[in-house]
């Protein structure tokens, strides 16, 4: 069985009423440039979520859009588990 370690979300609210959510998983690998893999979610005031993942380097940034925070978080956890498994 794959040991993903703890996967958590850290939330931060902005003055404009938006929320920023960052995925934290200590078992995520580091890219060739030494930076940690990352997944961030921006929850807009209308509820839509704009997400960004970074894996192998700056050229590996991918953007996603989801209607709900639940969908975005589910995608983030699946993304993290896949990246940890491919280490």
N, CA, C and O atoms as CSV, one atom per row, in Angstrom:
chain,resi,resn,atom,element,x,y,z
A,1,UNK,N,N,0.842,-1.180,0.000
A,1,UNK,CA,C,0.000,0.000,0.000
A,1,UNK,C,C,0.891,1.248,0.000
A,1,UNK,O,O,1.932,1.280,0.655
A,2,UNK,N,N,0.476,2.241,-0.722
A,2,UNK,CA,C,1.208,3.489,-0.863
A,2,UNK,C,C,1.106,4.313,0.412
A,2,UNK,O,O,0.008,4.538,0.922
A,3,UNK,N,N,2.250,4.766,0.932
A,3,UNK,CA,C,2.262,5.626,2.115
A,3,UNK,C,C,2.358,7.080,1.655
A,3,UNK,O,O,3.448,7.583,1.383
A,4,UNK,N,N,1.220,7.740,1.572
A,4,UNK,CA,C,1.204,9.133,1.132
A,4,UNK,C,C,1.548,10.090,2.257
A,4,UNK,O,O,1.854,11.256,2.009
A,5,UNK,N,N,1.500,9.610,3.493
A,5,UNK,CA,C,1.687,10.514,4.618
A,5,UNK,C,C,0.465,11.403,4.749
A,5,UNK,O,O,-0.523,11.210,4.041
A,6,UNK,N,N,0.523,12.374,5.647
A,6,UNK,CA,C,-0.637,13.252,5.812
A,6,UNK,C,C,-0.784,14.218,4.635
A,6,UNK,O,O,0.190,14.821,4.185
A,7,UNK,N,N,-1.993,14.350,4.157
A,7,UNK,CA,C,-2.313,15.337,3.125
A,7,UNK,C,C,-3.314,16.300,3.754
A,7,UNK,O,O,-4.410,15.904,4.149
A,8,UNK,N,N,-2.924,17.560,3.840
A,8,UNK,CA,C,-3.754,18.557,4.507
A,8,UNK,C,C,-3.949,19.767,3.600
A,8,UNK,O,O,-3.253,19.942,2.600
A,9,UNK,N,N,-4.913,20.592,3.980
A,9,UNK,CA,C,-5.160,21.844,3.273
A,9,UNK,C,C,-5.034,23.001,4.259
A,9,UNK,O,O,-5.593,22.955,5.355
A,10,UNK,N,N,-4.299,24.034,3.865
A,10,UNK,CA,C,-4.147,25.238,4.675
A,10,UNK,C,C,-4.938,26.340,3.979
A,10,UNK,O,O,-4.714,26.637,2.805
A,11,UNK,N,N,-5.861,26.938,4.717
A,11,UNK,CA,C,-6.737,27.967,4.154
A,11,UNK,C,C,-6.311,29.353,4.627
A,11,UNK,O,O,-5.862,29.541,5.758
A,12,UNK,N,N,-6.467,30.311,3.726
A,12,UNK,CA,C,-6.178,31.712,4.044
A,12,UNK,C,C,-7.220,32.563,3.331
A,12,UNK,O,O,-7.517,32.342,2.157
A,13,UNK,N,N,-7.765,33.525,4.040
A,13,UNK,CA,C,-8.781,34.402,3.464
A,13,UNK,C,C,-8.162,35.743,3.083
A,13,UNK,O,O,-7.281,36.249,3.779
A,14,UNK,N,N,-8.626,36.311,1.980
A,14,UNK,CA,C,-8.127,37.608,1.526
A,14,UNK,C,C,-9.110,38.705,1.916
A,14,UNK,O,O,-10.245,38.422,2.297
A,15,UNK,N,N,-8.675,39.945,1.821
A,15,UNK,CA,C,-9.547,41.079,2.139
A,15,UNK,C,C,-10.728,41.176,1.187
A,15,UNK,O,O,-11.777,41.699,1.562
A,16,UNK,N,N,-10.578,40.681,-0.038
A,16,UNK,CA,C,-11.639,40.764,-1.028
A,16,UNK,C,C,-12.699,39.698,-0.890
A,16,UNK,O,O,-13.609,39.635,-1.716
A,17,UNK,N,N,-12.614,38.843,0.139
A,17,UNK,CA,C,-13.614,37.809,0.356
A,17,UNK,C,C,-13.287,36.482,-0.299
A,17,UNK,O,O,-14.074,35.541,-0.202
A,18,UNK,N,N,-12.156,36.383,-0.958
A,18,UNK,CA,C,-11.756,35.118,-1.573
A,18,UNK,C,C,-10.992,34.273,-0.564
A,18,UNK,O,O,-10.513,34.764,0.458
A,19,UNK,N,N,-10.894,33.000,-0.880
A,19,UNK,CA,C,-10.137,32.084,-0.034
A,19,UNK,C,C,-9.047,31.446,-0.883
A,19,UNK,O,O,-9.275,31.107,-2.044
A,20,UNK,N,N,-7.875,31.286,-0.308
A,20,UNK,CA,C,-6.777,30.585,-0.967
A,20,UNK,C,C,-6.471,29.349,-0.149
A,20,UNK,O,O,-6.291,29.424,1.066
A,21,UNK,N,N,-6.412,28.210,-0.823
A,21,UNK,CA,C,-6.193,26.935,-0.165
A,21,UNK,C,C,-4.933,26.311,-0.763
A,21,UNK,O,O,-4.786,26.228,-1.982
A,22,UNK,N,N,-4.034,25.877,0.109
A,22,UNK,CA,C,-2.785,25.268,-0.339
A,22,UNK,C,C,-2.725,23.840,0.169
A,22,UNK,O,O,-2.962,23.588,1.350
A,23,UNK,N,N,-2.410,22.902,-0.719
A,23,UNK,CA,C,-2.251,21.504,-0.336
A,23,UNK,C,C,-0.877,21.338,0.300
A,23,UNK,O,O,0.126,21.811,-0.235
A,24,UNK,N,N,-0.838,20.657,1.456
A,24,UNK,CA,C,0.416,20.391,2.148
A,24,UNK,C,C,0.544,18.891,2.327
A,24,UNK,O,O,-0.284,18.258,2.982
A,25,UNK,N,N,1.599,18.325,1.733
A,25,UNK,CA,C,1.878,16.892,1.853
A,25,UNK,C,C,3.391,16.712,1.895
A,25,UNK,O,O,4.056,16.898,0.876
A,26,UNK,N,N,3.946,16.358,3.043
A,26,UNK,CA,C,5.405,16.272,3.167
A,26,UNK,C,C,6.053,15.225,2.274
A,26,UNK,O,O,7.251,15.313,2.006
A,27,UNK,N,N,5.309,14.250,1.811
A,27,UNK,CA,C,5.881,13.202,0.955
A,27,UNK,C,C,5.902,13.565,-0.525
A,27,UNK,O,O,6.362,12.770,-1.344
A,28,UNK,N,N,5.408,14.764,-0.885
A,28,UNK,CA,C,5.491,15.186,-2.283
A,28,UNK,C,C,6.961,15.345,-2.664
A,28,UNK,O,O,7.751,15.859,-1.873
A,29,UNK,N,N,7.329,14.915,-3.850
A,29,UNK,CA,C,8.734,15.055,-4.253
A,29,UNK,C,C,9.097,16.501,-4.567
A,29,UNK,O,O,8.233,17.376,-4.621
A,30,UNK,N,N,10.380,16.733,-4.773
A,30,UNK,CA,C,10.866,18.051,-5.191
A,30,UNK,C,C,11.217,17.991,-6.670
A,30,UNK,O,O,11.606,16.945,-7.189
A,31,UNK,N,N,11.075,19.120,-7.331
A,31,UNK,CA,C,11.404,19.224,-8.750
A,31,UNK,C,C,12.920,19.295,-8.911
A,31,UNK,O,O,13.657,19.392,-7.930
A,32,UNK,N,N,13.367,19.245,-10.150
A,32,UNK,CA,C,14.799,19.300,-10.424
A,32,UNK,C,C,15.426,20.605,-9.949
A,32,UNK,O,O,16.630,20.652,-9.697
A,33,UNK,N,N,14.620,21.679,-9.822
A,33,UNK,CA,C,15.151,22.960,-9.358
A,33,UNK,C,C,15.114,23.086,-7.838
A,33,UNK,O,O,15.433,24.145,-7.296
A,34,UNK,N,N,14.729,22.019,-7.148
A,34,UNK,CA,C,14.723,21.999,-5.694
A,34,UNK,C,C,13.449,22.475,-5.037
A,34,UNK,O,O,13.305,22.364,-3.819
A,35,UNK,N,N,12.511,23.009,-5.821
A,35,UNK,CA,C,11.251,23.481,-5.252
A,35,UNK,C,C,10.296,22.306,-5.043
A,35,UNK,O,O,10.286,21.350,-5.819
A,36,UNK,N,N,9.505,22.395,-3.995
A,36,UNK,CA,C,8.524,21.365,-3.674
A,36,UNK,C,C,7.387,21.388,-4.700
A,36,UNK,O,O,6.991,22.458,-5.164
A,37,UNK,N,N,6.863,20.215,-5.055
A,37,UNK,CA,C,5.658,20.165,-5.865
A,37,UNK,C,C,4.558,20.908,-5.099
A,37,UNK,O,O,4.557,20.897,-3.868
A,38,UNK,N,N,3.627,21.548,-5.803
A,38,UNK,CA,C,2.619,22.358,-5.118
A,38,UNK,C,C,1.277,22.309,-5.836
A,38,UNK,O,O,1.213,22.139,-7.053
A,39,UNK,N,N,0.213,22.459,-5.064
A,39,UNK,CA,C,-1.139,22.562,-5.596
A,39,UNK,C,C,-1.851,23.653,-4.805
A,39,UNK,O,O,-1.915,23.596,-3.577
A,40,UNK,N,N,-2.383,24.643,-5.509
A,40,UNK,CA,C,-3.065,25.765,-4.870
A,40,UNK,C,C,-4.456,25.937,-5.469
A,40,UNK,O,O,-4.665,25.734,-6.665
A,41,UNK,N,N,-5.391,26.311,-4.618
A,41,UNK,CA,C,-6.774,26.533,-5.034
A,41,UNK,C,C,-7.157,27.954,-4.640
A,41,UNK,O,O,-6.926,28.375,-3.506
A,42,UNK,N,N,-7.737,28.683,-5.573
A,42,UNK,CA,C,-8.273,30.022,-5.286
A,42,UNK,C,C,-9.785,29.939,-5.425
A,42,UNK,O,O,-10.302,29.662,-6.507
A,43,UNK,N,N,-10.487,30.178,-4.329
A,43,UNK,CA,C,-11.950,30.138,-4.339
A,43,UNK,C,C,-12.449,31.567,-4.528
A,43,UNK,O,O,-12.283,32.420,-3.657
A,44,UNK,N,N,-13.056,31.805,-5.671
A,44,UNK,CA,C,-13.560,33.141,-5.978
A,44,UNK,C,C,-14.830,33.422,-5.175
A,44,UNK,O,O,-15.406,32.515,-4.573
A,45,UNK,N,N,-15.255,34.665,-5.171
A,45,UNK,CA,C,-16.445,35.041,-4.406
A,45,UNK,C,C,-17.723,34.429,-4.966
A,45,UNK,O,O,-18.716,34.314,-4.249
A,46,UNK,N,N,-17.711,34.029,-6.254
A,46,UNK,CA,C,-18.894,33.374,-6.838
A,46,UNK,C,C,-18.888,31.861,-6.619
A,46,UNK,O,O,-19.784,31.168,-7.100
A,47,UNK,N,N,-17.894,31.341,-5.901
A,47,UNK,CA,C,-17.845,29.918,-5.575
A,47,UNK,C,C,-16.987,29.079,-6.499
A,47,UNK,O,O,-16.592,27.974,-6.127
A,48,UNK,N,N,-16.687,29.569,-7.692
A,48,UNK,CA,C,-15.843,28.819,-8.626
A,48,UNK,C,C,-14.416,28.761,-8.104
A,48,UNK,O,O,-13.956,29.675,-7.420
A,49,UNK,N,N,-13.727,27.686,-8.430
A,49,UNK,CA,C,-12.363,27.480,-7.951
A,49,UNK,C,C,-11.395,27.453,-9.129
A,49,UNK,O,O,-11.602,26.731,-10.104
A,50,UNK,N,N,-10.351,28.238,-9.022
A,50,UNK,CA,C,-9.269,28.237,-9.997
A,50,UNK,C,C,-8.065,27.581,-9.319
A,50,UNK,O,O,-7.615,28.035,-8.267
A,51,UNK,N,N,-7.551,26.516,-9.927
A,51,UNK,CA,C,-6.489,25.733,-9.309
A,51,UNK,C,C,-5.230,25.770,-10.168
A,51,UNK,O,O,-5.274,25.979,-11.380
A,52,UNK,N,N,-4.108,25.558,-9.484
A,52,UNK,CA,C,-2.825,25.543,-10.176
A,52,UNK,C,C,-1.952,24.472,-9.533
A,52,UNK,O,O,-1.801,24.430,-8.312
A,53,UNK,N,N,-1.375,23.601,-10.375
A,53,UNK,CA,C,-0.443,22.598,-9.871
A,53,UNK,C,C,0.921,22.840,-10.491
A,53,UNK,O,O,1.037,23.265,-11.640
A,54,UNK,N,N,1.952,22.559,-9.704
A,54,UNK,CA,C,3.331,22.700,-10.169
A,54,UNK,C,C,4.068,21.425,-9.802
A,54,UNK,O,O,4.085,21.022,-8.639
A,55,UNK,N,N,4.677,20.791,-10.795
A,55,UNK,CA,C,5.391,19.540,-10.533
A,55,UNK,C,C,6.863,19.679,-10.898
A,55,UNK,O,O,7.644,20.193,-10.097
A,56,UNK,N,N,7.258,19.237,-12.082
A,56,UNK,CA,C,8.663,19.124,-12.457
A,56,UNK,C,C,9.438,20.409,-12.583
A,56,UNK,O,O,10.668,20.365,-12.565
A,57,UNK,N,N,8.804,21.533,-12.708
A,57,UNK,CA,C,9.486,22.814,-12.861
A,57,UNK,C,C,8.487,23.857,-13.302
A,57,UNK,O,O,7.291,23.576,-13.386
A,58,UNK,N,N,8.956,25.050,-13.582
A,58,UNK,CA,C,8.043,26.131,-13.975
A,58,UNK,C,C,7.279,25.797,-15.253
A,58,UNK,O,O,6.167,26.289,-15.444
A,59,UNK,N,N,7.843,24.978,-16.124
A,59,UNK,CA,C,7.158,24.588,-17.350
A,59,UNK,C,C,6.067,23.563,-17.138
A,59,UNK,O,O,5.332,23.239,-18.070
A,60,UNK,N,N,5.949,23.046,-15.925
A,60,UNK,CA,C,4.966,21.994,-15.652
A,60,UNK,C,C,3.725,22.531,-14.948
A,60,UNK,O,O,2.928,21.741,-14.442
A,61,UNK,N,N,3.539,23.829,-14.900
A,61,UNK,CA,C,2.367,24.410,-14.233
A,61,UNK,C,C,1.126,24.110,-15.062
A,61,UNK,O,O,1.097,24.344,-16.270
A,62,UNK,N,N,0.102,23.588,-14.392
A,62,UNK,CA,C,-1.172,23.269,-15.038
A,62,UNK,C,C,-2.282,24.013,-14.317
A,62,UNK,O,O,-2.224,24.214,-13.104
A,63,UNK,N,N,-3.290,24.417,-15.072
A,63,UNK,CA,C,-4.410,25.187,-14.528
A,63,UNK,C,C,-5.694,24.383,-14.688
A,63,UNK,O,O,-5.910,23.721,-15.703
A,64,UNK,N,N,-6.542,24.453,-13.660
A,64,UNK,CA,C,-7.814,23.729,-13.654
A,64,UNK,C,C,-8.896,24.663,-13.112
A,64,UNK,O,O,-8.599,25.593,-12.363
A,65,UNK,N,N,-10.145,24.416,-13.490
A,65,UNK,CA,C,-11.283,25.173,-12.972
A,65,UNK,C,C,-12.354,24.181,-12.537
A,65,UNK,O,O,-12.672,23.232,-13.253
A,66,UNK,N,N,-12.905,24.418,-11.349
A,66,UNK,CA,C,-13.957,23.552,-10.810
A,66,UNK,C,C,-15.086,24.421,-10.276
A,66,UNK,O,O,-14.872,25.566,-9.876
A,67,UNK,N,N,-16.289,23.859,-10.276
A,67,UNK,CA,C,-17.464,24.593,-9.814
A,67,UNK,C,C,-17.529,24.684,-8.300
A,67,UNK,O,O,-18.061,25.656,-7.764
A,68,UNK,N,N,-16.998,23.689,-7.599
A,68,UNK,CA,C,-17.092,23.675,-6.143
A,68,UNK,C,C,-15.728,23.396,-5.519
A,68,UNK,O,O,-14.826,22.860,-6.163
A,69,UNK,N,N,-15.605,23.772,-4.260
A,69,UNK,CA,C,-14.378,23.499,-3.521
A,69,UNK,C,C,-14.193,22.000,-3.306
A,69,UNK,O,O,-13.062,21.514,-3.315
A,70,UNK,N,N,-15.279,21.263,-3.114
A,70,UNK,CA,C,-15.184,19.814,-2.936
A,70,UNK,C,C,-14.553,19.143,-4.153
A,70,UNK,O,O,-13.701,18.266,-4.013
A,71,UNK,N,N,-14.977,19.560,-5.353
A,71,UNK,CA,C,-14.389,18.998,-6.578
A,71,UNK,C,C,-12.908,19.338,-6.675
A,71,UNK,O,O,-12.093,18.490,-7.040
A,72,UNK,N,N,-12.566,20.567,-6.350
A,72,UNK,CA,C,-11.177,21.008,-6.434
A,72,UNK,C,C,-10.303,20.251,-5.437
A,72,UNK,O,O,-9.193,19.839,-5.776
A,73,UNK,N,N,-10.787,20.066,-4.225
A,73,UNK,CA,C,-10.014,19.355,-3.209
A,73,UNK,C,C,-9.856,17.875,-3.558
A,73,UNK,O,O,-8.797,17.292,-3.328
A,74,UNK,N,N,-10.896,17.274,-4.109
A,74,UNK,CA,C,-10.801,15.873,-4.522
A,74,UNK,C,C,-9.747,15.720,-5.617
A,74,UNK,O,O,-8.963,14.771,-5.598
A,75,UNK,N,N,-9.727,16.650,-6.566
A,75,UNK,CA,C,-8.724,16.610,-7.626
A,75,UNK,C,C,-7.322,16.813,-7.042
A,75,UNK,O,O,-6.374,16.154,-7.468
A,76,UNK,N,N,-7.190,17.713,-6.079
A,76,UNK,CA,C,-5.889,17.975,-5.459
A,76,UNK,C,C,-5.350,16.738,-4.751
A,76,UNK,O,O,-4.163,16.430,-4.864
A,77,UNK,N,N,-6.201,16.032,-4.028
A,77,UNK,CA,C,-5.766,14.821,-3.325
A,77,UNK,C,C,-5.369,13.743,-4.319
A,77,UNK,O,O,-4.357,13.067,-4.128
A,78,UNK,N,N,-6.151,13.573,-5.375
A,78,UNK,CA,C,-5.806,12.589,-6.416
A,78,UNK,C,C,-4.484,12.961,-7.072
A,78,UNK,O,O,-3.647,12.088,-7.304
A,79,UNK,N,N,-4.280,14.229,-7.374
A,79,UNK,CA,C,-3.027,14.708,-7.976
A,79,UNK,C,C,-1.849,14.404,-7.054
A,79,UNK,O,O,-0.822,13.895,-7.504
A,80,UNK,N,N,-1.996,14.715,-5.757
A,80,UNK,CA,C,-0.908,14.492,-4.798
A,80,UNK,C,C,-0.570,13.004,-4.677
A,80,UNK,O,O,0.605,12.637,-4.667
A,81,UNK,N,N,-1.572,12.164,-4.589
A,81,UNK,CA,C,-1.325,10.720,-4.480
A,81,UNK,C,C,-0.605,10.197,-5.716
A,81,UNK,O,O,0.289,9.358,-5.606
A,82,UNK,N,N,-0.990,10.688,-6.891
A,82,UNK,CA,C,-0.337,10.264,-8.136
A,82,UNK,C,C,1.124,10.711,-8.165
A,82,UNK,O,O,1.995,9.944,-8.575
A,83,UNK,N,N,1.401,11.946,-7.733
A,83,UNK,CA,C,2.774,12.446,-7.739
A,83,UNK,C,C,3.643,11.706,-6.725
A,83,UNK,O,O,4.813,11.429,-6.992
A,84,UNK,N,N,3.075,11.386,-5.564
A,84,UNK,CA,C,3.832,10.634,-4.563
A,84,UNK,C,C,4.126,9.219,-5.062
A,84,UNK,O,O,5.220,8.700,-4.843
A,85,UNK,N,N,3.164,8.600,-5.724
A,85,UNK,CA,C,3.360,7.240,-6.240
A,85,UNK,C,C,4.406,7.182,-7.337
A,85,UNK,O,O,5.076,6.162,-7.495
A,86,UNK,N,N,4.560,8.271,-8.106
A,86,UNK,CA,C,5.509,8.299,-9.229
A,86,UNK,C,C,6.895,8.791,-8.839
A,86,UNK,O,O,7.730,9.011,-9.715
A,87,UNK,N,N,7.159,8.965,-7.571
A,87,UNK,CA,C,8.466,9.459,-7.117
A,87,UNK,C,C,9.595,8.627,-7.610
A,87,UNK,O,O,10.753,8.918,-7.311
